[in-house]
Amino acid sequence: MTDSAAGAGQGPGEAVAADRQGGFVRRIGLFQATTINMSQMCGIGPFVTIPLMVASFGGPQAVIGFVAGAILALADGLIWAELGAAMPRAGGSYVYLRQAFQYRTGKLVPFLFVWTAMLFIPIGMSTGIIGFVQYLGYLWPGMGQTEGDLTGLAVIALIITLLWRRVDHIARITAVLWCVMLTSVALVIVAAFTHFSAERAFTYPGDAFEVTSHQFWIGFAAGLTIGIYDYMGYNTVAYLGAEIKNPGRTMPRAIVYSILGIMGIYLLLQIGTLGVIDWREMLDPTSTAHSSVASAVLEEAWGKGAANTVTVLILVTAVASVFTGLLGGSRAPYDAAREKVFFRPYAKLHPRHGFPVLGLATMGLLTSVGFLIGRHTDLATLISLLTAVMVIVQALAQVLALTVLRRRQPGLRRPYRVWLYPLPSLVALTGWLVIYGYADKNSPGRHPIEWSLAWVAAGCVAFVLWAAYEKVWPFGPREISEEFLDAPDPDARHDATGPGTGPGTDPDTDPDTKEPTPA
């Protein structure tokens, strides 16, 4: 598909935007970008991980895990905000790592990122489907293993069908799902606080805060892993960078707003739940509080009928999270394929709707595989494995990429610069190292560190074979591309060319877009 074909049937401004973004059109504004992020962040995660968090800490002090996760998410989110605003292209981390590490290792690091993203993104989405089936069990008590497996696979197929359309139509669907998500969370919080017991919520075991204990830090690392898993999704808009209007202004705001909003929701949800359900019940595998804690809260507060109704909303929320996650994840291999750093068929867009066909189909298939694996192991193990793989190739590399790019490309247009730099980078680096360093201790017998290293090693072998075939570094010269140094300002171009989107007509447009701020 050619770029000119991508612009067919669009206004003049949209055609220009499409030509310059490889077929994508900038249609997503601040509200839609924030709802996409929040829908991905607050899916089924907190509803299934509250018992896991309590088990990690051994009591209601588990709220520490959500606070720690929020701090790490905000520090890392600011890194995403600077990189995404400066390089608003499809692919997110792929673009940033390619620009930062091309000087010494050619295309190795971006290749490894795409190699790994094709694994950790669908694994993350599969946990949402596992949570969906887990809560469905509250409404369908007799559901067996086979029925649950088939139901989960059917939900994944439905989500892929819904994503098979133009992104502006998807953004409207996401806004509706976001409202359902807020409603389900709000009802659980209100129900919890109408039957809240401060004594139950704030009575801690005697050793709850023994910070000199090795066991405390093992629990803290496990809680931080679960916490950051619950906040994952604050970077979804970065993968949609080529489809964001006024990205230098919109992307940082959407990231910060979504993290702060979800942090408030999670704290209320965690504290409220602990004030209704005795934390010891959450540790009992046979208890409803263990498998469907939000349903247990509703049943305790308002009865079985209310619990059934809100459980349905929670199921929709789970679908919303996977929906937005696969939306962003399907864009991950697109830019790499266009630049011949991944299999070339991934560079093709749908001729009518303009989305990456093979990327979306592959993500759907691998999500199905991850779902079946998780259903036959356990959710905590899947979370640990996915986090370890993500940390080693994406999270740590991206912290370093921010510093490298500031030194290598000081003239890069940066509509937003990380607040209090380098403090957020140091906080993010410390948090990711803690999660990775304790991964094996928190998943005994599962060896997430060893599996993550094995996957990266396999990726290095694949890269060597690919590089030899393509005659690129180390079998050819390094190709240095600094296209963003001379790239036109996408914020200014949108204001100048977008039909009906000039200053004063678009609520997301700032008359002074050359120096936008995130808030």
C-alpha positions in Angstrom: 0.0 0.0 0.0 1.4 3.4 -0.9 1.2 6.5 1.2 -0.8 8.3 -1.5 -3.4 5.5 -1.3 -3.6 6.0 2.4 -4.7 9.5 1.9 -7.5 8.7 -0.5 -10.9 9.9 0.5 -9.5 12.2 3.2 -9.4 16.0 3.5 -6.2 17.7 2.2 -4.8 18.2 5.7 -5.4 14.6 6.6 -3.8 13.4 3.4 -0.6 15.4 4.2 -0.6 14.0 7.7 -1.0 10.5 6.4 1.8 10.8 3.9 4.2 12.0 6.5 3.3 9.2 9.0 3.5 6.2 6.7 -0.3 5.9 6.3 -1.5 6.9 9.7 -3.6 10.0 10.3 -3.5 12.1 13.5 -7.1 11.8 14.8 -6.7 11.1 18.6 -7.1 14.1 20.9 -6.2 14.5 24.6 -9.5 13.1 26.0 -9.4 10.1 23.8 -5.7 9.5 24.5 -6.3 9.7 28.2 -9.2 7.3 28.1 -7.2 4.8 26.0 -4.4 4.9 28.6 -6.8 4.6 31.6 -8.9 1.8 30.0 -5.7 -0.2 29.4 -4.4 0.6 33.0 -7.5 -0.1 34.9 -8.8 -3.2 33.4 -9.3 -6.4 35.3 -5.9 -5.9 37.0 -6.8 -4.4 40.4 -9.8 -6.7 40.8 -7.6 -9.8 40.6 -4.4 -8.6 42.1 -5.6 -7.2 45.4 -5.5 -10.8 46.9 -2.1 -11.3 45.3 -0.8 -8.0 46.8 -2.1 -9.0 50.3 -0.4 -12.4 50.0 2.9 -10.7 49.1 2.9 -8.4 52.1 1.1 -10.7 54.5 -1.6 -8.3 55.6 -3.5 -5.0 54.8 -0.2 -3.1 54.6 -0.4 -4.3 51.0 -1.4 -0.7 50.1 2.3 0.0 50.1 2.6 -2.0 46.9 0.1 0.2 45.0 1.9 3.4 46.3 5.3 2.1 45.3 3.9 1.0 41.9 2.5 4.5 41.3 5.8 6.2 42.1 7.6 3.9 39.7 5.0 4.4 37.0 5.1 8.2 37.3 8.9 8.2 37.2 9.0 5.9 34.1 6.0 7.7 32.6 7.9 11.0 32.5 10.6 9.3 30.5 8.0 8.0 28.0 6.6 11.6 27.9 9.8 13.2 26.8 10.7 10.5 24.3 7.2 10.2 22.9 6.7 14.0 22.5 10.0 14.3 20.7 9.5 11.3 18.4 5.8 10.8 17.9 5.8 7.8 15.6 4.1 4.4 15.6 6.1 1.8 17.5 6.9 3.6 20.7 10.0 2.1 22.3 11.2 0.7 19.0 11.7 4.3 17.7 13.4 5.6 20.8 15.8 2.7 21.2 16.7 2.8 17.5 17.6 6.4 17.7 19.6 6.1 20.9 21.6 2.9 20.3 22.2 3.1 16.5 25.6 4.8 17.1 27.4 1.7 18.6 25.3 -1.4 18.1 23.4 -0.6 14.8 20.0 -2.2 14.8 20.6 -4.7 17.5 18.7 -3.1 20.4 15.5 -2.1 18.4 15.5 -5.6 16.8 15.6 -7.2 20.3 12.8 -4.9 21.5 10.5 -5.9 18.7 11.5 -9.5 19.2 10.6 -9.2 22.9 7.5 -7.0 22.5 5.9 -9.7 20.3 6.1 -11.8 23.5 5.5 -9.5 26.5 2.6 -7.5 25.0 0.3 -10.4 24.3 1.3 -12.1 27.6 0.2 -9.0 29.4 -3.1 -9.0 27.5 -3.6 -12.7 28.2 -3.7 -11.9 32.0 -6.7 -9.7 31.3 -8.5 -12.5 29.7 -7.6 -14.8 32.6 -9.1 -12.3 35.0 -12.2 -12.1 32.8 -12.7 -15.9 33.1 -11.9 -15.8 36.8 -14.7 -13.2 37.4 -17.1 -15.0 35.0 -16.8 -17.9 37.4 -18.7 -15.8 40.0 -21.7 -15.7 37.6 -21.2 -19.2 36.3 -20.2 -21.3 39.3 -20.3 -24.6 37.4 -17.9 -23.4 34.7 -15.2 -26.0 34.2 -11.7 -25.8 32.8 -12.7 -26.5 29.2 -15.6 -24.0 29.2 -13.4 -21.3 30.7 -10.7 -21.9 28.0 -13.2 -21.8 25.2 -14.9 -18.7 26.6 -11.5 -16.8 26.9 -10.6 -17.7 23.3 -14.0 -16.5 22.1 -13.5 -13.1 23.9 -10.1 -12.7 22.3 -11.7 -13.3 18.8 -14.4 -10.7 19.6 -11.8 -8.1 20.6 -9.8 -8.6 17.4 -13.1 -8.2 15.4 -13.8 -4.9 17.2 -10.3 -3.7 16.4 -10.6 -4.5 12.7 -11.6 -0.8 11.8 -10.4 2.8 11.6 -8.7 4.2 14.7 -11.1 7.1 15.1 -14.0 4.7 15.3 -11.9 2.7 17.9 -11.3 5.8 19.9 -15.1 6.3 20.2 -15.6 2.7 21.3 -12.8 3.2 23.9 -14.5 6.3 25.3 -17.6 4.2 26.0 -15.6 1.4 27.5 -13.8 3.9 29.7 -17.2 5.1 31.1 -18.1 1.5 31.9 -14.7 1.1 33.6 -15.2 4.2 35.8 -18.8 3.1 36.6 -17.7 -0.4 37.7 -14.8 0.9 39.8 -16.9 3.7 41.3 -19.6 1.2 42.4 -17.1 -1.1 44.1 -15.6 1.9 45.9 -18.9 3.3 47.0 -20.1 -0.1 48.2 -16.9 -0.6 50.1 -17.0 2.7 51.9 -20.7 2.4 52.8 -19.7 -0.7 54.8 -16.2 0.3 55.7 -14.5 -0.8 58.9 -11.4 1.3 59.7 -10.3 -1.3 62.3 -10.4 -4.1 59.7 -8.5 -2.0 57.1 -5.8 -0.5 59.4 -5.1 -3.3 61.9 -1.7 -4.8 60.9 0.2 -7.9 61.9 3.0 -7.2 64.4 5.8 -7.6 61.9 4.1 -5.6 59.1 6.7 -2.8 59.0 9.9 -4.6 60.0 12.0 -2.9 57.3 15.2 -4.6 58.6 13.7 -8.0 57.8 14.8 -9.7 54.5 11.3 -11.1 54.2 9.8 -7.5 54.2 11.9 -6.6 51.1 11.0 -9.9 49.3 7.4 -9.0 49.9 8.0 -5.4 48.8 9.6 -6.5 45.6 6.7 -8.9 44.9 4.2 -6.1 45.7 6.1 -3.6 43.5 6.0 -6.1 40.6 2.2 -6.6 41.0 1.8 -2.8 41.5 3.6 -1.8 38.3 1.7 -4.6 36.4 -1.5 -2.9 37.5 -0.3 0.5 36.2 1.0 -0.9 32.9 -0.7 0.9 30.1 0.4 4.5 30.8 2.6 4.2 27.7 -0.2 3.0 25.3 -0.5 6.3 23.6 3.3 6.2 22.8 2.7 3.2 20.5 0.0 5.3 18.8 2.3 8.3 18.4 1.6 8.7 14.6 -2.1 8.9 15.3 -2.0 11.5 18.2 -3.1 15.1 17.4 -0.7 17.7 18.8 1.6 15.0 20.2 4.1 17.3 21.9 1.2 18.6 24.1 -1.2 15.6 24.1 1.2 12.7 24.9 2.8 14.0 28.1 -0.6 15.2 29.5 -2.3 11.9 28.7 0.5 9.9 30.4 0.6 12.1 33.6 -3.2 12.5 33.9 -3.8 8.8 33.5 -1.2 7.8 36.1 -2.5 10.3 38.7 -6.1 9.3 38.0 -5.5 5.6 38.3 -3.4 6.1 41.4 -6.4 7.7 43.2 -8.7 5.0 42.0 -6.4 2.2 43.1 -5.8 3.6 46.6 -9.6 4.0 47.2 -10.3 0.5 45.8 -7.6 -1.2 47.9 -8.3 0.6 51.2 -12.1 0.2 50.7 -11.8 -3.5 49.9 -9.7 -4.1 53.0 -12.3 -2.3 55.1 -15.0 -4.8 54.1 -13.3 -8.1 53.5 -11.0 -9.6 56.1 -7.6 -9.9 54.4 -7.2 -13.5 55.7 -10.2 -14.6 53.5 -8.3 -13.3 50.4 -5.6 -15.9 51.1 -8.1 -18.9 51.1 -8.1 -20.4 47.5 -11.7 -21.7 48.1 -13.0 -18.3 49.0 -14.9 -15.9 46.7 -12.7 -13.1 48.1 -9.7 -14.9 46.6 -11.0 -15.3 43.1 -13.5 -12.4 42.8 -12.8 -10.0 45.6 -14.8 -7.1 44.1 -17.9 -9.3 43.8 -17.4 -10.4 47.4 -17.4 -6.7 48.4 -20.6 -6.0 46.5 -22.3 -9.1 47.9 -21.3 -8.2 51.5 -22.4 -4.6 51.1 -25.5 -4.7 48.8 -26.4 -8.3 48.3 -26.1 -10.9 45.6 -28.1 -9.0 42.9 -25.9 -6.0 43.1 -22.8 -8.2 43.0 -24.0 -9.9 39.8 -24.7 -6.6 38.1 -21.3 -5.0 39.0 -19.5 -8.2 38.0 -20.9 -7.8 34.5 -19.5 -4.3 34.4 -16.1 -5.7 35.6 -16.2 -8.2 32.8 -16.7 -5.3 30.3 -13.8 -3.4 32.0 -11.6 -6.4 31.4 -12.5 -6.4 27.7 -11.8 -2.7 27.6 -8.3 -3.2 28.9 -7.3 -5.9 26.5 -9.0 -4.0 23.7 -6.8 -0.9 24.2 -3.7 -3.0 24.9 -3.9 -4.9 21.6 -4.7 -1.6 19.8 -1.3 -0.2 20.9 0.6 -3.4 20.8 -0.4 -4.2 17.2 1.5 -1.0 16.2 4.8 -2.1 17.8 6.3 -4.0 14.8 5.0 -1.6 12.2 7.8 0.9 12.0 10.4 -1.8 12.4 9.0 -3.6 9.5 8.8 -0.5 7.4 12.5 0.1 8.0 13.4 -3.6 7.4 14.3 -4.3 11.0 11.5 -6.9 11.3 9.6 -9.2 8.9 8.4 -7.0 6.1 4.8 -8.1 5.9 4.2 -6.4 9.2 4.6 -3.0 7.4 1.4 -3.5 5.5 -1.7 -1.5 6.5 -5.3 -2.4 5.8 -6.1 -0.8 2.4 -9.4 0.8 3.7 -9.1 1.2 7.5 -5.3 1.9 7.8 -4.3 -0.4 10.6 -1.5 -2.9 10.6 -3.2 -6.2 9.7 -0.5 -8.8 10.4 0.5 -7.0 13.7 -3.0 -7.2 15.0 -3.6 -10.8 13.9 -0.3 -11.9 15.4 -1.0 -10.2 18.7 -4.4 -11.9 18.8 -2.9 -15.3 18.2 -0.1 -14.9 20.8 -2.6 -13.6 23.4 -4.6 -16.8 22.9 -1.5 -18.9 23.5 -0.5 -16.8 26.6 -4.0 -17.2 27.9 -4.0 -21.0 27.7 -0.5 -21.1 29.3 -1.7 -18.9 32.2 -4.9 -20.9 32.7 -2.8 -24.0 33.2 -0.2 -22.4 35.5 -1.1 -19.4 37.7 -1.6 -15.7 37.3 1.2 -14.6 39.6 3.8 -16.6 37.7 2.6 -15.1 34.4 2.9 -11.6 35.8 6.4 -12.3 37.0 7.5 -13.8 33.7 6.1 -11.0 31.6 7.6 -8.3 33.9 11.1 -9.8 33.8 11.1 -10.0 30.0 9.9 -6.5 29.7 12.4 -5.0 32.2 15.5 -6.3 30.6 14.9 -5.2 27.1 12.5 -2.2 27.3 12.4 -0.6 30.7 16.1 -0.5 31.6 17.1 0.2 28.0 14.7 3.1 27.7 16.0 4.8 30.9 19.5 4.7 29.4 18.1 5.9 26.0 16.9 9.1 27.5 20.4 10.1 28.7 22.0 8.9 25.4 19.7 11.0 23.3 20.2 14.1 25.4 24.0 13.7 24.8 23.9 12.5 21.2 21.1 14.7 19.8 21.0 17.9 21.9 19.3 19.7 19.1 16.3 17.3 19.0 13.0 19.2 19.4 11.7 18.4 22.9 8.3 19.9 23.5 8.4 18.3 27.0 11.5 17.7 29.1 11.5 15.4 32.2 10.8 17.3 35.3 13.7 17.2 37.9 15.9 15.2 35.6 17.8 13.0 36.4 15.9 12.1 39.5 13.0 10.3 37.7 15.5 8.3 35.7 17.2 7.2 39.0 13.9 6.3 40.6 12.8 4.3 37.6 16.2 2.6 37.3 16.1 1.6 41.0 12.6 0.3 40.8 13.2 -1.8 37.7 16.4 -3.3 39.1 14.5 -4.3 42.3 11.8 -6.0 40.4 14.2 -7.9 38.2 16.6 -8.8 41.0 13.9 -10.4 43.1 12.0 -12.1 40.3 13.4 -15.6 41.0 12.7 -15.3 44.7 9.1 -14.3 44.1 8.5 -17.1 41.6 10.4 -20.1 43.2 10.9 -22.9 40.7 9.7 -20.8 37.7 13.1 -19.0 37.0 11.8 -15.8 35.3 15.3 -14.3 35.2 16.8 -17.3 33.4 13.9 -17.5 31.0 14.2 -13.8 30.2 17.9 -14.1 29.6 17.3 -17.2 27.4 14.8 -15.3 25.3 17.2 -12.3 24.8 20.0 -14.8 23.9 17.7 -16.4 21.3 16.9 -12.9 20.0 20.7 -12.2 19.6 21.1 -15.3 17.6 18.1 -14.4 15.4 19.7 -10.9 15.0 23.0 -12.3 13.9 21.3 -14.5 11.2 19.1 -11.6 10.1 22.1 -9.1 10.0 24.1 -11.6 7.9 21.3 -11.9 5.4 20.6 -8.1 5.2 24.4 -7.2 5.3 24.0 -4.7 8.1 26.1 -4.2 11.2 28.1 -6.3 12.3 28.3 -7.6 8.7 28.1 -4.2 7.1 28.3 -0.5 8.0 26.2 1.1 10.7 23.3 3.1 9.3 22.9 6.4 11.2 19.6 8.1 10.8 18.8 11.3 12.8 15.6 12.1 10.9 13.9 13.7 13.9 16.4 16.5 14.1 15.1 17.9 10.8 11.5 16.6 11.0 8.7 19.2 10.8 6.9 20.0 14.0 3.8 17.7 14.0 2.0 20.1 16.4 2.4 23.1 14.1 1.6 21.0 11.0 -1.6 19.8 12.5 -2.7 23.3 13.3 -1.8 24.5 9.8 -3.2 21.7 7.7 -5.8 19.8 9.7 -9.3 20.7 8.5 -11.2 22.4 11.2 -8.5 21.9 13.8 -6.9 25.3 14.0 -6.5 27.2 17.3 -9.8 27.9 18.8 -11.6 25.0 17.1 -10.0 22.0 18.8 -10.0 21.8 22.6 -6.7 20.0 22.4 -5.0 22.7 20.4 -2.8 25.4 21.9 -2.2 28.5 19.9 1.5 28.3 21.0 2.4 24.7 20.1 6.0 25.2 19.7 6.7 25.0 23.4 3.8 23.0 24.8 3.7 21.9 28.4 2.4 18.6 29.8 0.0 20.2 32.3 
